[in-house]
């Protein structure tokens, strides 16, 4: 049902146009912000999850090896004390 009143029809056209313009401005602002963030993040060095997990596993292995070696040294020192 369309209104016969041209003033109301003009107001509806204006409101539709304003809504479309606002939606376009919102979309452009979102894209501009996304580009700015992408540019800012581009200069930073980030690691992938796979790289992080690999280094984490290497550190855990190194810690285990270190603890085993410390235990072995303690045993050898204790044995040396007994042999004297």
C-alpha positions, 0 to 999 in steps of 0.5 A: 500500500503506497501513500498518496501523499507525496510528502510522505513518499519523499520522506520514505525515500529520504529515510531509505537513502539515509539508511543506505548511506549509513550502511555504506559508511559503516562498511567503509569504516570497518574495511578501513579499520581492518586495513589499518590493523592489518598494516600495523600487524604486518610489521610484527613478527608472530609465530604460528601455533605449530612453531610455538608448540614445537619450541614448547616441546623442545623446552620440555625435552631440554628440561627433562634432559637437564633434570636427568643430568643433574640427577646423574651428577648427584649420583656420581658425586655421592658415589665419589664421596663413598669411594674416598 
